[in-house]
Amino acid sequence: MSEIGLSELGYDEKLYILAFDHRGSFEKMVGGDHDKVAGAKRLIWEGFQQAVDEGAPKGYAGILVDPQYGPDIAREAKAGGYKLAMPVEKSGQAEFDFEYGDSFGNKIEEFDPDFSKVLVRYNPEGEAELNKRQFVKLRHLSEWLHERNRKFLFELLVPAEEAQLAGVDGSEDRYDTELRPQLMLEAILQLQNGGVEPDIWKIEGLDDRESCREIAQLCRREGRDRVSCVVLGRGASDAKVDEWLRAAAGLDGYIGFAIGRSIFAEPVKAYAADPAGFDRGGAVETISANYRRFIDVYEGAPVSA
């Protein structure tokens, strides 16, 4: 890298992100117009703030929210001293692209988030030309951010190729367990070698602690000593997310999580069904309790070197 040394990369403080930057999937969950979707995000924001009031560590607490439905929330979070992450990618695309095209930098500078986030579907054994096209844009973003001393949060999804699924009899569970950990390692290595240098990798949960360790060590290779990982939730059950958190917690290179639907799905569905009549106080408390519980799981997990 020419713009920034590898030793300057990274972020290594604890980080507990409540992620609600979903757009396309959120529209389907909530239905209705822009204001109704924005209202659901306001509900989540209230739950997050209540969680901090009830003991969640403010210094490590953050949100991931989009400028389309949550611009005021983003500004309030920034003014309130919370960690703020915002997405750069166009929602729901199989191939990464910028939401605001060549003007992506203007939007970042307008909101000044602590972390600029991308969600990327990248399988190292996938279509070579697709991966190359994504490389070009992601490297451009990586360089743009680091030239301006901004932090890069990279959500890596490794969707199964048809041939890979066929090799495990079509089982998503077997793919997750038997194939995905190695594919994630290969994806990270390819991206780094291609000049894409996240400060934080947002990693799909892994059941196996040794796989988590290998991921973290790869992310920190060759002088990237402060580059870190956070666990994402994938909208999974509490039990499954707990398993992923415990597998990663306490390992060098893991600093927390970025969890969304597993925290807010049920309260948001209640809001969507009856925005005027649902129990708002109860919904806010549920979001608060769910967020705080995941922090407790992560912090309470056994620590090993």
SEPALO-191541 format. One record per residue: x, y, z of N, C-alpha, C in turn; residue in three letters. Coordinates in steps of 0.1 Angstrom, whole numbers, plus 2048, in hexadecimal, padded with zeros to 3 digits. Atoms other than C-alpha are relative to their C-alpha. Layout:
// SEPALO-191541
XYZXYZXYZALA ...
// end
This chain:
// SEPALO-191541
8087F480080080080080980C800MET 7F87F380180D8237F87FA80B809SER 8077F57F97F383880A8017FF80FGLU 8008027F27F582982C8087F3803ILE 7F980C7FD80C81083D7F77F6807GLY 80980A7FA7FE7EF8487FF80280FLEU 8017FE7F28077F786C7F680B804SER 80A7F67FD7F081586A7F27FC7FFGLU 80E8058027D28008617FA7FC80DLEU 8068077F67B97F48797F880880BGLY 8087FB7F47A37FA8987FF7F580ATYR 7FF80B7F77A87E68B77F980280EASP 8087FF7F47907F38D17F47F77FFGLU 80C8088007717DF8DB7F68087F7LYS 80A7FA8097547E68C37F37F7800LEU 80C8078007307DC8C87F68087F7TYR 8097F880971B7E78AA7F37FA7FFILE 80D8048036F67E58A77FE8057F1LEU 8007FE80E6F27E28817F28017FBALA 80D7FF8066D37F08708008097F4PHE 7FF7F980D6DF7FD84F7F97F97F5ASP 80780880A6CA7E383D7F680A7F8HIS 8097F88076B67F38217F57F77F9ARG 8098098076A67DA8087F97F6809GLY 80680A7F76A07BF8237F880780ASER 8087F87F66947DA83B7F38047FAPHE 80C7FC80767B7E78227F67F4800GLU 80980C80066D7C381F7FA7FD80ELYS 8048037F366C7BF8447F5809805MET 8087F57FB65A7E084B7F48037F7VAL 80B7FC8096467E782C7FD80F801GLY 8037F27FF6378098268098097FAGLY 7F97F580664682A81D80D803807ASP 7F37FC7FA66783B8257FF80380FHIS 8027FC7F265A8498457FE7F480AASP 80280C7F864F82785280D7F9803LYS 7F38077FF67181884B80980880AVAL 7F87F77F868383685B7FB7FF80FALA 8058027F366C8328798057F4807GLY 7FB80C7FA67780F87E80E801805ALA 7F27FE7FD69B81A87E80180980CLYS 8007F77F46938358987FD7F780CARG 8038097F56848198AE80D7F9804LEU 7F48077FD6A58068AC80A809807ILE 7F77F67FA6B98258B47FC80380ETRP 8047FE7F26A482B8D38047F4809GLU 7FC80C7F86AB8078DE80E800803GLY 7F17FF7FE6D080C8D980380A80BPHE 7FD7F67F66D082C8ED7FC7FB80EGLN 8048057F36BD81C9098097F5805GLN 7F680A7FC6D67FF90980C807807ALA 7F47F97FA6F28189107FB80680EVAL 8057FA7F36DC82992B8007F580BASP 80280B7F76D880693A80D7F8802GLU 7F38067FD6FD7FE93B8097FB7F5GLY 7F780480B70A7F591880C80A800ALA 7F57F77FF72D80491680080A7F5PRO 8027F580B72982590380D8017F8LYS 7F47FF80774E8268FA8027F67F5GLY 7FE80B80A74B8068E67F37FE7F8TYR 80D80280672780A8DA7FF8087F3ALA 8017F980D7208128B67F47FB7F8GLY 80B80480970581189B8058007F2ILE 7FE80080F7068098767F28047FALEU 80C7FB8056EB81E8658028077F2VAL 7FF7FB80E6E48298417FC80F7FFASP 8057F28026E084D8347F38017F9PRO 80D7FF8076C18448217F480180AGLN 80B8007F66AA83C83F80480580DTYR 7FC7FC7F36BF84785C80A80C801GLY 7F67F58006D186885480080780EPRO 8007F97F36C58798748057F880BASP 7FA8097F66CE85B88980F8007FFILE 7F18008016F185B87B80580D806ALA 7FB7F37FA6F58808847FE80080FARG 8018017F16E787A8A780A7F7806GLU 7F68097FB6FE85D8AC80E807801ALA 7F37F980171C8718A180180B80BLYS 8007F57F671288F8B78007FA80EALA 8008067F370C8778D480C7F9805GLY 7F48077FC72E8688D48017F17FEGLY 80080E8037258468C88097FD7F4TYR 7F980580C7398328AF7F67FF7F4LYS 80980080C72983788C8077F97F4LEU 7FD80680D72C82086E7F58027F6ALA 80A7FE80B71B82684D8047F97F4MET 7FD80980C71881182D8038097F4PRO 7FC7FA80D72781A80C7FA7F97F4VAL 80480880B7197FE7F77F18027FDGLU 80E8008046F97FD7E37FA7F3806LYS 80780B7F86E07E77F57FC7F47F7SER 80580C8066D87C37EA8067FC7F3GLY 7FA80380D6F07C07CD8097F4802GLN 7F780B8007027A07C580F8047FEALA 7F37FA80271F7B57B980280E807GLU 7FE7F47F972D7D17CE80080C7F6PHE 7FF7F38077277F47C17FD80B80AASP 8027F47F77268177D17F28057FFPHE 80E7FB7FF7048237DD7FF80E7F9GLU 8007F380570D8467D280A8027F4TYR 7F77FF80C72483E7B480D807804GLY 7F37F97FE7428547B07FF80B80BASP 8017F67F573486B7CB8007FA80ESER 8008077F37388527E780880780APHE 7F87F97F67538677F77F980C806GLY 8077F57FB73C8857FA7F77FC80BASN 8098047F572387180E8077FC80CLYS 7F88037F473E86482580480C807ILE 7FC7F37FA74B88782B7F4807806GLU 80C7F97FA7288948317FC7FB80EGLU 8048067F372187C84E80C7FD809PHE 7F48027F87458768597FF7F480AASP 80180B7F774085386780D7FB805PRO 7F38067FB75A84187C8057F57F7ASP 7FD80B8097588248647F78007F4PHE 80780180C74E8218408007F17FCSER 80280F80173F7FE83A7FC7FC7F2LYS 80580780D73B7E881B7FC7F2804VAL 80480E8007297C88188037FA7F2LEU 7FB80680C7397B27FE7FE7F1800VAL 80180F80273078F7F180B7FC7F7ARG 7F38038077517807E78037F2803TYR 7FC80E7FF75875B7E180D7FF7F8ASN 7F480180877C7557D78007F77F5PRO 80280980B7717397C17F58047F7GLU 80B7FB80875674E7B18048057F3GLY 7FD7FB80D75575F79080B80A800GLU 7F47F880077776E7897FE80E7FCALA 8027F280476B78C7767F880880AGLU 8087F97F675279579080980480CLEU 7F77FD7F576C7937AB80A80B7FCASN 7F77F58047847A97977F980D800LYS 8087F38007697C47927FE80580EARG 8017FC7F27637C47B780D805805GLN 7F37FC7FB7887C77BE80380E7FDPHE 7FC7F380478C7E67AA7F980B808VAL 8087F67F87707F97BC80480080FLYS 7FD8017F27797EC7DE80E805803LEU 7F37FA7FE79E7F57DA7FF80F7FFARG 8017F18017948187CF7FA80580DHIS 8067FC7F377E81B7EF80B7FF80BLEU 7F68027F679A80D80580A80B800SER 7F67F58027B38267F77FB80E804GLU 8067F37FD79B8437F97FF80280FTRP 8027FE7F279383D81D80D802807LEU 7F37FF7F87B783882980880C7FCHIS 7FA7F38037C38568167FB80B809GLU 8077F67F77AB86982D8007FC80EARG 7FF8057F27B385684D7F27FC805ASN 80E8057FC79084684D8017F1801ARG 80080F7FD7888238597F67F97F7LYS 80680880A77C8088427FA7F3807PHE 80680C7FA7637ED84F7FA7F87F5LEU 80380880C75F7D08377F87F4805PHE 80880C7FD7437B783A8017F67F5GLU 7FD80A80A74E7988287F57F4801LEU 80980C80173377F81D8057F77F6LEU 7FB80A80973E75F80C7F47F77FCVAL 80B80980471F7517FB8057F47F8PRO 7FC80D80672172D7EF7FE8017F0ALA 80280380E7277267CA7F87F37FFGLU 80880C80271170B7BB8087F4802GLU 7F880C7FF72D6F37B88047FD80EALA 7FC8027F27386F87DC7F47FA808GLN 80C8057F97146F27E87FE7F17FCLEU 80280E8047126D37D38097F6806ALA 7F68087FA7316C67E37FD7FC80EGLY 8058037F27206C68057F17FC800VAL 80E8058026FF6B77F87F680B802ASP 8097F57FF6EF6D97F77FD80680DGLY 8027FC7F26F26DF81C80780D803SER 7FB7F37FB6F67038278087FF80DGLU 7F98027F37006F784A80E7FA7FDASP 7F480680371B6E183C80A8097F9ARG 7F77F58077286FD82580680980ATYR 7FB7F77F672A71484380B7FA809ASP 7F78077F773D6FA85880D7FB7F8THR 7F58078077526E883E8088087F6GLU 7F97F880B75A70182280280F803LEU 7FF7F17FF75372582C80C805808ARG 7F47FB7F977072984680C8027F7PRO 7F57FF80978A72182C7FE80A7F5GLN 8037F780B77973581180180F805LEU 7FF7F37FA77875382980F804800MET 7F17FE7FF79E75082E8058047F2LEU 7FC7FD80D7A374F8097FC80D7FBGLU 8057F380478D76D80380780B806ALA 7F97F57F979E78281D80E8027FAILE 7F37FF8057C077980F8008067F2LEU 8017FB80D7B67817EB7FD80F801GLN 8037F17FF7A77A37F580C808805LEU 7F47F97FC7C57AD80980B8017F5GLN 7F580080B7DD7A37ED7FC8097F4ASN 8057F780A7C77B77D67FF80F804GLY 7FF7F27FC7CC7D77EA7F3805807GLY 80B7FD7F87AB7D67FD8037FE80FVAL 7FB8007F27B47DF8217F680580AGLU 8097FC7F67987E083A80780280EPRO 7FC7FE7F379E7ED85D7F97F680AASP 80880A7F87837D686B7F97F77F5ILE 80780A8087767B685B7F37FB808TRP 80D8057FA7517AE8627FE7F27FBLYS 7FE80E8047527888627F37F8803ILE 80B8097FD73676F85E8047F680CGLU 7FD8087F473475A87E8057F27FDGLY 7FA80E80274873A8817FE7F980ELEU 8028087F474171E89A80D7FC806ASP 7F38057FC76571489D80A80B804ASP 7F77F67FA77C7288B380E8017F8ARG 7F480180779B71D8A07FF8077F2GLU 8027F980D78C72A87F80080F802SER 8007F17FD78574C89080F805802CYS 7F27FC7FE7AA74D89B8078017F3ARG 7F980080D7B67458787FC80D7F8GLU 8057F48077A076186980780C806ILE 7FA7F57F97AD77A88380F8027FDALA 7F27FF8027D177187E8038047F1GLN 7FF7FC80E7CD7748587FE80F7FELEU 8037F28017BD79685B80B809805CYS 7F57F97FA7DB7A187080E7FD7FAARG 7F38058057F779285B80880C7FAARG 7F67F88078167A484F7FF80F804GLU 7FF7F27FB8147C38657F2806802GLY 80D7FA7FF7EE7C88657FC7FD80FARG 8028057F27F07C588B7F4805807ASP 80C7FA7F97D27DB8947F37FD7F9ARG 80C8048077BA7CD87A7F87F6808VAL 8088087F779D7BD88B7F47FA7F9SER 80C80680577E7A88867F480280ACYS 80C8017F875A7AA8937F77F67FAVAL 80980B80474078F8917F28067FCVAL 80D7FC80472079587D7F67F6803LEU 80A8097FA6FF7868867F87F87F6GLY 80780880B6EF77B8647F17FE803ARG 80F8027FD6CC77E8747FE7F3807GLY 80280D7FB6D275D8857FA80080EALA 8068017F36C37508A580980580BSER 7F77FC7F56D075C8C780A7F5803ASP 7F780C7FC6DE7398CE80C8007F6ALA 7F580180A6F27398AD80980C801LYS 7F87F47FF6FE75D8B18097FF80CVAL 7F88027F37097558D580C7F77FDASP 7F580A80371D7378C780B8077F8GLU 7F57F980872F74E8AE80780A808TRP 7F97F77F77367688C880A7FA809LEU 7F78077F774574F8E080C7FA7F9ARG 7F580680775A7408C580B80B7FDALA 7F77F580476A7628BD80580880CALA 7FD7F77F576A7748DF80D7FD807ALA 7F48027F978B7798F080C7FD7F7GLY 7F58028097A07718D180780D7FCLEU 7F97F58057BB7898C77FB8037F1ASP 8057FC80D7AD79C8A97F18017FFGLY 80E7FF8007887998B27FD80B80ATYR 8037F57F77797B98C27F2801803ILE 80F7FE7FD7537B48C27F87FA7F6GLY 80A80580A7367B18AB7F980B7F9PHE 8097F780671F7C18937F37F87FDALA 80C8088016FC7B28977F48097FEILE 80C7F88046DB7BE8897F37F9803GLY 80D8067FF6BC7A98837FE7F780CARG 8018097F46C37918A07FC80980CSER 8037F77F66BF7B08B67F28067FEILE 80C7F78026A27C38A67F47FA7F9PHE 80A80580968E7AC8907F27FF806ALA 80D8017FA6717A48A77F980D803GLU 8067F37FD66B7C78B47FD8087F3PRO 8037F980D66D7D58907F47FA7FAVAL 80B8078066547BB8847F3805808LYS 80C7FB7F863C7C68A17FD80E7FCALA 8027F28056417EB8967F98007F2TYR 80580080D63A7E28727F27FC7FFALA 80E80580061A7D087A7F680A805ALA 80A7F67FA60B7ED88E80880C806ASP 7F77F57FB62180D8907F980880BPRO 8067F77F66078208A47FD7F880DALA 8058067F45FC8058BC8097F6807GLY 7F780A7FA61A7EF8C480680680DPHE 7FA7FC7F462C7F08E580E8067FEASP 7F47FA8036478098DE80B7FE80BARG 7F78027F56568089008067F2802GLY 7FB80D8006587E39008097FC7F5GLY 7F780380B6677E28DE80E806802ALA 7F37F97FD6827FB8E88087F880AVAL 7F98087F568A7E69078057F37FAGLU 7FB80D80568C7C68F380D8027F8THR 7F47FD8086A57D58DB80C803809ILE 7F67FD7F66B97E38F88057F3807SER 7FC80D7F96B97C190A8077F77F7ALA 7F980980A6C37AE8EB80E8047FDASN 7F27FA8026E07C58E48097FD80CTYR 7F88027F36EC7C49088037F1802ARG 7FD80E7FE6E979E90980B7FB7F8ARG 7F58048096FF7998EB80E805805PHE 7F47FB7FA7197B08FB8047F780CILE 7FD8087F471779B91B8057F27FCASP 7FC80D80571B77B90780F8017FBVAL 7F27FE80673A7888F580A80380BTYR 7F67FC7F674A7979148017F480BGLU 80080B7F77417789298067F37FBGLY 7FA80C80575075F91280E7FE805ALA 7F28037FB77074D91D80A8067F7PRO 7F57FA80779075E91380B7F67FFVAL 7F38098027AD74A9048098077F7SER 7F67FA8097CC7548F37FF7FC7F2ALA 
// end
